[in-house]
Amino acid sequence: MLSRLISKRFYATMSTFRVALVQLAVNSNKEENVSRAISFIERAKQKQADMVALPECFNSPYGTAHFPKYAEPIPDGQTCTALSAAAKKNGIHVIGGTIPEKDGDKFYNTCTVWDPQGKLIGKHRKMHLFDIDIKGKMTFRESDTLSAGDSLTTIDMLGCKIGIGICYDIRFEEMARLYRNLGCQMLIYPAAFNMTTGPLHWSLLQRARANDNQLFVACISPARGLGAGYIAWGHSQLTDPWGEILAELDAEEDMIVSDVDLKKVDEVRAQIPVFRQRRTDLYETVWKKKD
């Protein structure tokens, strides 16, 4: 108990922590995908990371035909059991990418968050489902299989308040603004942009959300696969509150390990105080759900 209190006091005063973003190669073998994810969690700890984040749909191919087959209950399914054990074994915070979640007769695209004791401390269900139709290039309808979440998810860890989104959620600036209004200093989006939208919008959206809300943004993609089916763009990225890209991967399986200095959030917000200058007498962004 004493050591836990000391740890809480330490993180409450620290301003810098180390994050690892894992761009995982995903195939059709769930056990292999989970095993590789666990190996990267161990590697992240060896590199003295305090937090490790996995990509969207890291235990399953991405596609509406795959979601029901790979779906699991949370927190008792195979993947969650493995993430909990890995977080505890390595004493590290784990942002568990996303997995297809089965809850009754519904399916969700869900991110789980685990503390260094292996306890589930957060669960975010993708709020905005990826239903698009780009003529001649890309048609996809998550809503054919998945249901949408309806809650914001914030986590306090390592002295940082973090808002969780999933992939398509990043396109909705209102959601990011609500997280900023709640005091978030970082947004994390497990995501899998494709070969059409990735080159155009992947980096742009991350820099926009970071700059607009003056916080860190991390997007974690699967590595780029080959063959038929949905192909991820890759290029996992960490962006600072100035909108500057601190680290970026290419398309292959790899990992970013980078220090995050929260003093930069305070500096940017003090130097360009847009949130104090907002005309809230004329406009505002409001969360309508009644909890």
RODO-2510 file (C-alpha; in nm, 4 decimals, decimal comma):
residues 291
     n   res          X          Y          Z
     1     m     0,0000     0,0000     0,0000
     2     l     0,2801     0,2426     0,0912
     3     s     0,4656     0,1763    -0,2341
     4     r     0,1462     0,2385    -0,4336
     5     l     0,0913     0,5724    -0,2577
     6     i     0,4514     0,6735    -0,3271
     7     s     0,4054     0,5767    -0,6927
     8     k     0,0886     0,7882    -0,7196
     9     r     0,2643     1,0903    -0,5672
    10     f     0,5583     1,0458    -0,8057
    11     y     0,3406     1,0366    -1,1174
    12     a     0,1370     1,3329    -0,9946
    13     t     0,4498     1,5487    -0,9999
    14     m     0,6390     1,4098    -1,3005
    15     s     0,6186     1,5917    -1,6329
    16     t     0,8020     1,3474    -1,8611
    17     f     0,7294     0,9857    -1,9432
    18     r     0,8341     0,7428    -2,2157
    19     v     0,5814     0,6000    -2,4599
    20     a     0,6170     0,3111    -2,7058
    21     l     0,3915     0,2902    -3,0129
    22     v     0,3824    -0,0573    -3,1681
    23     q     0,3180    -0,0883    -3,5431
    24     l     0,2325    -0,4582    -3,5442
    25     a     0,2136    -0,6906    -3,8452
    26     v    -0,1283    -0,8597    -3,8253
    27     n    -0,2339    -1,1840    -3,9948
    28     s    -0,5248    -1,4287    -3,9726
    29     n    -0,3768    -1,6239    -3,6787
    30     k    -0,5151    -1,4698    -3,3595
    31     e    -0,2774    -1,6553    -3,1266
    32     e     0,0229    -1,5419    -3,3291
    33     n    -0,0996    -1,1814    -3,3372
    34     v    -0,1477    -1,1734    -2,9608
    35     s     0,1876    -1,3415    -2,8991
    36     r     0,3676    -1,0835    -3,1145
    37     a     0,1903    -0,8017    -2,9330
    38     i     0,3054    -0,9411    -2,5985
    39     s     0,6627    -0,9660    -2,7263
    40     f     0,6533    -0,5955    -2,8193
    41     i     0,5185    -0,5061    -2,4759
    42     e     0,8225    -0,6828    -2,3296
    43     r     1,0540    -0,4994    -2,5717
    44     a     0,8951    -0,1682    -2,4772
    45     k     0,9670    -0,2364    -2,1110
    46     q     1,3275    -0,3244    -2,1951
    47     k     1,3537     0,0199    -2,3561
    48     q     1,2270     0,1682    -2,0281
    49     a     0,8907     0,2765    -2,1660
    50     d     0,6288     0,3705    -1,9072
    51     m     0,3404     0,3151    -2,1491
    52     v     0,2973     0,1004    -2,4600
    53     a     0,0184     0,1374    -2,7176
    54     l    -0,0939    -0,1208    -2,9747
    55     p    -0,2724    -0,0619    -3,3087
    56     e    -0,6347    -0,0923    -3,4113
    57     c    -0,7636    -0,4473    -3,4602
    58     f    -0,4286    -0,5965    -3,3622
    59     n    -0,5553    -0,9511    -3,2989
    60     s    -0,7655    -0,9803    -3,6151
    61     p    -0,7685    -0,8923    -3,9824
    62     y    -0,9623    -0,5690    -4,0317
    63     g    -1,2933    -0,6306    -4,2050
    64     t    -1,6635    -0,6733    -4,1360
    65     a    -1,6470    -1,0423    -4,2285
    66     h    -1,3774    -1,1002    -3,9651
    67     f    -1,5187    -0,9121    -3,6666
    68     p    -1,7725    -1,1751    -3,5462
    69     k    -1,5237    -1,4606    -3,5898
    70     y    -1,2507    -1,2926    -3,3838
    71     a    -1,4725    -1,1145    -3,1305
    72     e    -1,4297    -1,1779    -2,7577
    73     p    -1,5948    -1,0652    -2,4367
    74     i    -1,4158    -0,7995    -2,2316
    75     p    -1,2424    -0,8443    -1,9901
    76     d    -1,2601    -1,2251    -1,9830
    77     g    -1,1567    -1,3114    -2,3379
    78     q    -0,8281    -1,4609    -2,4530
    79     t    -0,6737    -1,1337    -2,5698
    80     c    -0,7659    -0,9331    -2,2600
    81     t    -0,6327    -1,2086    -2,0348
    82     a    -0,2997    -1,1908    -2,2202
    83     l    -0,2829    -0,8094    -2,2063
    84     s    -0,3601    -0,8055    -1,8347
    85     a    -0,0882    -1,0608    -1,7644
    86     a     0,1667    -0,8752    -1,9812
    87     a     0,0941    -0,5416    -1,8143
    88     k     0,1398    -0,6952    -1,4710
    89     k     0,4472    -0,9014    -1,5600
    90     n     0,6248    -0,6010    -1,7105
    91     g     0,4917    -0,3370    -1,4711
    92     i     0,3804    -0,1149    -1,7591
    93     h     0,0698     0,0776    -1,8665
    94     v    -0,0866    -0,0808    -2,1780
    95     i    -0,3171     0,0913    -2,4266
    96     g    -0,4502    -0,2296    -2,5794
    97     g    -0,5079    -0,1111    -2,9354
    98     t    -0,8496    -0,2408    -3,0335
    99     i    -1,0111    -0,5799    -3,0631
   100     p    -1,3548    -0,6871    -3,1882
   101     e    -1,5683    -0,7080    -2,8737
   102     k    -1,8767    -0,9298    -2,8333
   103     d    -2,1339    -0,8115    -2,5801
   104     g    -2,4574    -1,0095    -2,5952
   105     d    -2,5706    -1,0031    -2,9567
   106     k    -2,3722    -0,6880    -3,0411
   107     f    -2,0183    -0,6312    -3,1653
   108     y    -1,7967    -0,3288    -3,1000
   109     n    -1,4504    -0,2075    -3,2014
   110     t    -1,3039    -0,1573    -2,8547
   111     c    -0,9856    -0,0267    -2,6926
   112     t    -0,8892    -0,1537    -2,3473
   113     v    -0,6479     0,0176    -2,1065
   114     w    -0,4499    -0,1701    -1,8382
   115     d    -0,2477    -0,0464    -1,5427
   116     p     0,0862    -0,1974    -1,4290
   117     q    -0,0999    -0,4275    -1,1876
   118     g    -0,2914    -0,5774    -1,4809
   119     k    -0,6188    -0,4070    -1,3860
   120     l    -0,8595    -0,2882    -1,6563
   121     i    -0,8872     0,0885    -1,6001
   122     g    -1,0576     0,1984    -1,9212
   123     k    -1,2608     0,0757    -2,2174
   124     h    -1,3472     0,2849    -2,5236
   125     r    -1,5888     0,1704    -2,7912
   126     k    -1,5429     0,3372    -3,1294
   127     m    -1,7995     0,6183    -3,1424
   128     h    -1,7932     0,6989    -3,5136
   129     l    -1,8281     0,3973    -3,7406
   130     f    -1,6257     0,3885    -4,0614
   131     d    -1,8916     0,4028    -4,3338
   132     i    -1,7473     0,5568    -4,6502
   133     d    -1,7894     0,5293    -5,0259
   134     i    -1,5110     0,6794    -5,2359
   135     k    -1,6119     0,5972    -5,5900
   136     g    -1,3736     0,3591    -5,7633
   137     k    -1,1355     0,3463    -5,4671
   138     m    -1,2765     0,2481    -5,1283
   139     t    -1,6134     0,1360    -4,9944
   140     f    -1,6454     0,0164    -4,6355
   141     r    -1,9328    -0,0073    -4,3865
   142     e    -1,8432    -0,0929    -4,0293
   143     s    -2,2075    -0,0456    -3,9345
   144     d    -2,2970    -0,3621    -4,1275
   145     t    -2,1491    -0,5537    -3,8318
   146     l    -2,0527    -0,3169    -3,5515
   147     s    -2,2482    -0,1034    -3,3083
   148     a    -2,1239     0,2413    -3,2055
   149     g    -2,0055     0,3386    -2,8591
   150     d    -2,1539     0,6447    -2,6937
   151     s    -1,9057     0,7455    -2,4226
   152     l    -1,5908     0,9529    -2,3966
   153     t    -1,3014     0,7735    -2,2274
   154     t    -1,0346     0,9556    -2,0272
   155     i    -0,7514     0,7941    -1,8333
   156     d    -0,5253     0,9533    -1,5723
   157     m    -0,1841     0,7903    -1,5868
   158     l     0,1781     0,8959    -1,5486
   159     g     0,0686     1,2453    -1,4452
   160     c    -0,1126     1,2874    -1,7788
   161     k    -0,4812     1,2972    -1,8651
   162     i    -0,5352     1,0998    -2,1849
   163     g    -0,8382     1,0868    -2,4135
   164     i    -0,8974     0,7716    -2,6167
   165     g    -1,0391     0,7603    -2,9696
   166     i    -1,0318     0,4987    -3,2429
   167     c    -0,9357     0,5651    -3,6056
   168     y    -1,2367     0,7354    -3,7709
   169     d    -1,3013     0,9176    -3,4408
   170     i    -1,0073     1,1469    -3,5258
   171     r    -1,2018     1,3063    -3,8116
   172     f    -1,4502     1,4567    -3,5657
   173     e    -1,2894     1,7662    -3,4190
   174     e    -1,5769     1,8099    -3,1723
   175     m    -1,4732     1,4911    -2,9945
   176     a    -1,1145     1,6100    -2,9603
   177     r    -1,2383     1,9484    -2,8366
   178     l    -1,4509     1,7803    -2,5696
   179     y    -1,1421     1,5917    -2,4519
   180     r    -0,9474     1,9190    -2,4392
   181     n    -1,2300     2,0750    -2,2388
   182     l    -1,1997     1,7858    -1,9929
   183     g    -0,8325     1,8736    -1,9415
   184     c    -0,6634     1,6147    -2,1624
   185     q    -0,2971     1,6677    -2,2454
   186     m    -0,2736     1,3778    -2,4897
   187     l    -0,5020     1,1952    -2,7319
   188     i    -0,4328     0,8362    -2,8368
   189     y    -0,5972     0,6831    -3,1431
   190     p    -0,5327     0,3184    -3,2368
   191     a    -0,6078     0,3467    -3,6085
   192     a    -0,5851     0,1777    -3,9474
   193     f    -0,6173     0,4288    -4,2289
   194     n    -0,6105     0,2749    -4,5761
   195     m    -0,4110     0,3266    -4,8931
   196     t    -0,6597     0,5881    -5,0202
   197     t    -0,7118     0,8100    -4,7164
   198     g    -0,3752     0,7430    -4,5526
   199     p    -0,1519     0,9399    -4,7931
   200     l    -0,3937     1,2364    -4,7912
   201     h    -0,5272     1,2670    -4,4396
   202     w    -0,3398     1,0518    -4,1857
   203     s    -0,0685     1,2970    -4,0854
   204     l    -0,2827     1,6036    -4,1591
   205     l    -0,5553     1,5027    -3,9126
   206     q    -0,3077     1,4238    -3,6361
   207     r    -0,1311     1,7562    -3,6721
   208     a    -0,4649     1,9379    -3,6882
   209     r    -0,6010     1,7771    -3,3704
   210     a    -0,2695     1,8410    -3,1919
   211     n    -0,2496     2,2045    -3,3021
   212     d    -0,6174     2,2882    -3,2487
   213     n    -0,6215     2,1480    -2,8957
   214     q    -0,2578     2,2119    -2,7997
   215     l    -0,1812     1,8595    -2,6853
   216     f     0,0103     1,5464    -2,7863
   217     v    -0,1484     1,3086    -3,0372
   218     a    -0,0402     0,9483    -3,0960
   219     c    -0,1840     0,7340    -3,3755
   220     i    -0,0856     0,3675    -3,3876
   221     s    -0,1440     0,1723    -3,7077
   222     p    -0,0925    -0,1903    -3,7995
   223     a     0,1980    -0,2499    -4,0351
   224     r     0,1102    -0,2581    -4,4031
   225     g     0,0051    -0,6024    -4,5206
   226     l     0,0036    -0,7614    -4,8644
   227     g    -0,2591    -0,9258    -5,0830
   228     a    -0,6357    -0,8909    -5,0813
   229     g    -0,8513    -0,7305    -4,8169
   230     y    -0,8070    -0,4097    -4,6206
   231     i    -0,4489    -0,2795    -4,6354
   232     a    -0,3365    -0,0370    -4,3650
   233     w    -0,1298     0,2700    -4,4488
   234     g     0,1075     0,2263    -4,1540
   235     h     0,3096     0,5370    -4,0624
   236     s     0,2374     0,5371    -3,6873
   237     q     0,3072     0,8873    -3,5608
   238     l     0,3622     1,0972    -3,2489
   239     t     0,2830     1,4693    -3,2744
   240     d     0,3462     1,7448    -3,0202
   241     p     0,1237     2,0415    -2,9175
   242     w     0,2875     2,2668    -3,1790
   243     g     0,1747     2,0247    -3,4507
   244     e     0,5329     1,9098    -3,5000
   245     i     0,5896     1,5418    -3,5844
   246     l     0,8238     1,4024    -3,3187
   247     a     0,8484     1,0513    -3,4620
   248     e     0,7027     0,8616    -3,7578
   249     l     0,7406     0,5072    -3,8869
   250     d     0,7247     0,3818    -4,2447
   251     a     0,5039     0,0870    -4,3449
   252     e     0,6842    -0,2112    -4,1898
   253     e     0,6479    -0,3619    -3,8433
   254     d     0,8410    -0,1435    -3,6011
   255     m     0,8103     0,0558    -3,2797
   256     i     0,8453     0,4220    -3,1827
   257     v     0,9948     0,4873    -2,8396
   258     s     0,9851     0,8533    -2,7436
   259     d     0,9768     1,0757    -2,4362
   260     v     0,6705     1,2963    -2,3852
   261     d     0,7338     1,6195    -2,1944
   262     l     0,4070     1,7624    -2,0615
   263     k     0,5719     2,0987    -1,9945
   264     k     0,5392     2,1572    -2,3677
   265     v     0,1595     2,1469    -2,3336
   266     d     0,1709     2,4187    -2,0693
   267     e     0,4153     2,6282    -2,2727
   268     v     0,2081     2,6206    -2,5919
   269     r    -0,1170     2,6961    -2,4091
   270     a     0,0445     2,9901    -2,2274
   271     q     0,2058     3,1360    -2,5400
   272     i    -0,0977     3,1021    -2,7676
   273     p    -0,3925     3,1144    -2,5212
   274     v    -0,6712     3,0305    -2,7651
   275     f    -0,8829     2,8530    -2,5071
   276     r    -0,8976     3,1647    -2,2891
   277     q    -0,9792     3,3704    -2,5951
   278     r    -1,2708     3,1613    -2,7203
   279     r    -1,5986     3,3535    -2,7614
   280     t    -1,8021     3,1131    -2,5504
   281     d    -2,0635     3,3859    -2,5266
   282     l    -2,1231     3,3114    -2,8962
   283     y    -2,0331     2,9421    -2,9450
   284     e    -1,9256     2,6296    -2,7606
   285     t    -1,8844     2,2533    -2,7987
   286     v    -2,1137     2,0613    -2,5628
   287     w    -2,1337     1,6950    -2,4575
   288     k    -2,5059     1,6115    -2,4642
   289     k    -2,5107     1,2640    -2,3114
   290     k    -2,6505     1,2513    -1,9585
   291     d    -2,4562     1,0015    -1,7453
***
